[in-house]
Amino acid sequence: MYIYLKNAFMLRWLLFICFYTCIILYAFQALKTVTKNTWAYYIFFALAIIVAGNFILQFTIAAEGRVLNPAKSYAFGFLLTFVSLAILIPILLTEDVVRVAIGLYHKFSSKSQEFYMPERRKFISQIALGIAAIPFTSLLYGMFIGKYRYRVLNYTLHFEDLPEAFDGYRITQISDIHSGSFDDREKITYGVELINKQASDVILFTGDMVNNKASEMLEWKDLFSTLKAKDGVFSVLGNHDYGDYVSWPYKEDKARNLQELKDIQKEMGYNLLLNDSAFIEKDGQRIAIVGVENWGHGFKQAGDLQKASKAVTPNDFKILMSHDPTHWEKEVIKDKYHYHLTLSGHTHGMQFGIEIPGWIKWSPVKWRYKHWAGIYKEAGQYINVNRGFGFLGYPGRVGIWPEVTVIELKKGVSNT
């Protein structure tokens, strides 16, 4: 069995090296056609070797958890950037087919019967490199700028049965902090200050504070404890918060890790709702904040909606915090209770996509999640899927920027 696994491991690396070499050689062919600068060749090959070498090094070193740490994350990010040059292959390969066809034509139709294949055409290589430059530069941009391009998204939602005292009530939602990926305190500080700048009545955090272990949050605890709102900060757990992506030597260690994360949130002043609820009261009226543990299709299902809503009545206006939006689709909108607004995260919008308001909203993550970013309404109930504050895996964002959501509740029927 050991030999089989070792051989499979070696085969994967061999296939990777062959695939990567093919991409680099084709990219070099385009580069060589466009420029005769030998220094450009040396720099290109040097970078390609360094990127591949670092990737192999990082991913053969054992790690504490399955989720990538910053070093592995950047190794993956740079490799992905160079792999994006694969877009050159179909263009140049098509040209090669044409060149070979011309060569065969000359061989069998000319008197000399010589195989003559024309050289690559410069303008085709220029077009190929121009097209490849789009994902290449976008991925680099996402790694160094895009992941800190915080934006505030404002929504106004109308409810006929909203208590009058809460007409105009403002909620700031954040999600998916993923502190284990952070690498720039100044940029993160700006993001935290942006959250506070919204001056909402309450702040709701919908899970995934860490990647693998609670200790990842220790150096960021002081910063995120500065989040303040008049009615407090409420939170729930996401799938990454349970320590499920670490091979713990003993189950007691895993339990200790989860307790440490709970303690950290308490020390930060967060009201962590573990299948529980709380009420916010104003002028003799109230709304319920319900928080379930993670429940996701294909992920941990520790959420218990009935237990969380035990103290809530059917007539209460209810805001549900549930990390994974599949919970809303599979259970929440079918529940006998009417949950007016559900707040989720989890998808990150895959950290990659195209969004132009009023025109296009697309990401590959739509093939996995029906509700993957923004506001949706079904059965008279709303969900907002936050695109996330942090990042995971690929250390960047392209087109799907980090998000701070501000939702204003209004009494009445929307006129839109």
ZIKAJO-V525212 format. One record per pair of residues at least 24 apart in sequence whose C-alpha atoms are under 8 Angstrom apart, sorted by the first residue. I is the first residue (numbers start at 1). J is the second residue. Records with the same first field share a line. If there is no record, write none. Layout:
BEGIN
I: J / J
END
This chain:
BEGIN
20: 83
23: 83 / 85 / 86 / 88 / 89
24: 48 / 85
26: 88 / 89 / 92
27: 85 / 86 / 88 / 89 / 129
30: 92 / 125 / 126 / 128 / 129
31: 125 / 129
33: 120 / 121 / 122 / 125
34: 122 / 125 / 126
48: 82
51: 75 / 78 / 79
52: 79
55: 79
64: 246 / 247
65: 212 / 245 / 246 / 247
66: 212 / 245 / 246
67: 211 / 212 / 245 / 392 / 393
68: 392 / 393
69: 180 / 181
70: 180 / 181 / 182 / 183 / 395
73: 392 / 393 / 394 / 395
74: 394 / 395
76: 393 / 394
77: 139 / 143 / 394 / 395 / 396
78: 140
80: 139
81: 135 / 136 / 137 / 139 / 140
82: 136
84: 132 / 135 / 136
85: 132 / 133 / 135 / 136
86: 132
87: 128 / 131 / 132
88: 128 / 129 / 131 / 132
91: 124 / 128
92: 124 / 125 / 128
95: 120
138: 398
139: 396 / 397 / 398
141: 396 / 398
142: 395 / 396 / 397 / 398
143: 394 / 395 / 396 / 397
144: 396
145: 396
146: 396 / 397 / 398 / 399 / 401
147: 390 / 391 / 395 / 396 / 397 / 398 / 401 / 402
148: 187 / 188 / 191 / 401 / 402
149: 401 / 402
150: 191 / 389 / 401 / 402 / 403 / 404
151: 401 / 402 / 403 / 404
152: 403 / 404 / 405 / 406
153: 403 / 404 / 405 / 406
154: 405 / 406 / 407 / 408
155: 405 / 406 / 407 / 408
156: 407 / 408 / 409 / 410
157: 407 / 408 / 409 / 410 / 414
158: 409 / 410 / 411 / 412 / 413 / 414
159: 409 / 410 / 411 / 412 / 413 / 414
160: 411 / 412 / 413
161: 317 / 411 / 412
162: 317 / 409 / 410 / 411 / 412
163: 285 / 286 / 287 / 317 / 411
164: 411
165: 282 / 283 / 285
166: 282 / 409 / 410 / 411
167: 409 / 410 / 411
168: 408 / 409 / 410 / 411
169: 200 / 201 / 408 / 409 / 410
170: 200 / 201 / 202 / 406 / 407 / 408 / 409
171: 200 / 201 / 202 / 203 / 204 / 405 / 406 / 407 / 408
172: 198 / 200 / 201 / 202 / 203 / 204 / 404 / 405 / 406 / 407
173: 203 / 204 / 205 / 206 / 343 / 386 / 404 / 405 / 406 / 407
174: 203 / 204 / 205 / 206 / 386 / 388 / 389 / 403 / 404 / 405
175: 205 / 206 / 207 / 208 / 344 / 345 / 346 / 386 / 387 / 388 / 389
176: 206 / 207 / 208 / 209 / 238 / 345 / 346 / 348 / 388 / 389 / 390 / 391
177: 207 / 208 / 209 / 210 / 388 / 389 / 390 / 391
178: 208 / 209 / 210 / 211 / 389 / 390 / 391 / 392
179: 209 / 210 / 211 / 216 / 217 / 220 / 390
180: 210 / 211 / 212 / 216 / 217
181: 211 / 390 / 391 / 392 / 395
182: 390
189: 223
192: 223 / 224 / 226 / 227
195: 227 / 404
196: 227 / 228 / 229
198: 406
199: 229
200: 229 / 230 / 406
201: 229 / 230 / 231 / 232
202: 229 / 230 / 231 / 232 / 233 / 234
203: 228 / 229 / 231 / 232 / 233 / 234
204: 233 / 234 / 235 / 321
205: 233 / 234 / 235 / 236
206: 235 / 236 / 237 / 238 / 321 / 322 / 323 / 343 / 344 / 345
207: 235 / 236 / 237 / 238 / 239 / 241 / 323 / 345 / 346
208: 237 / 238 / 239 / 240 / 241 / 346
209: 237 / 238 / 240 / 241
210: 240 / 241
211: 240 / 241 / 392
212: 240 / 241 / 243 / 244 / 245 / 246
213: 241 / 243 / 246 / 257
214: 241 / 243 / 257 / 258 / 260 / 261
215: 261
217: 264
218: 264
221: 264 / 268
222: 268
224: 268
225: 267 / 268 / 269
226: 268
231: 280
232: 270 / 271
233: 269 / 270 / 271
234: 270 / 271 / 272 / 273
235: 270 / 271 / 272 / 273 / 291 / 321
236: 272 / 273 / 274 / 291 / 292 / 293 / 294 / 321 / 322 / 323
237: 272 / 274 / 292 / 293 / 294 / 323
238: 293 / 294 / 323 / 324 / 346
239: 294 / 299 / 300 / 323
274: 308
275: 303 / 304 / 305 / 307 / 308 / 309
276: 307 / 308 / 309 / 310
277: 308 / 309 / 311 / 312
286: 316 / 317
287: 316 / 317 / 318 / 319
288: 312 / 316 / 317 / 318 / 319
289: 318 / 319 / 320 / 321
290: 318 / 319 / 320 / 321
291: 320 / 321 / 322
292: 320 / 321 / 322
293: 322 / 323
294: 322 / 323 / 324
295: 322 / 323 / 324 / 326 / 327
296: 323 / 324 / 325 / 326 / 327
297: 326 / 327
305: 332
314: 338
319: 343
325: 371 / 372 / 383 / 385
326: 369 / 371
328: 383
333: 378 / 379 / 381
338: 381
339: 381
340: 380 / 381 / 382
341: 381 / 382 / 383 / 384
342: 381 / 382 / 383 / 384
343: 383 / 384 / 385 / 386
344: 383 / 384 / 385 / 386
345: 385 / 386 / 387 / 388
346: 385 / 386 / 387 / 388
347: 372 / 373 / 385 / 387 / 388
348: 372 / 373 / 386 / 387 / 388 / 391 / 400
349: 373 / 387 / 400
350: 400
351: 387 / 391 / 396 / 397 / 398 / 399 / 400 / 401
352: 397 / 398 / 399 / 400
353: 398 / 399 / 400
354: 399 / 400
355: 399 / 400
END
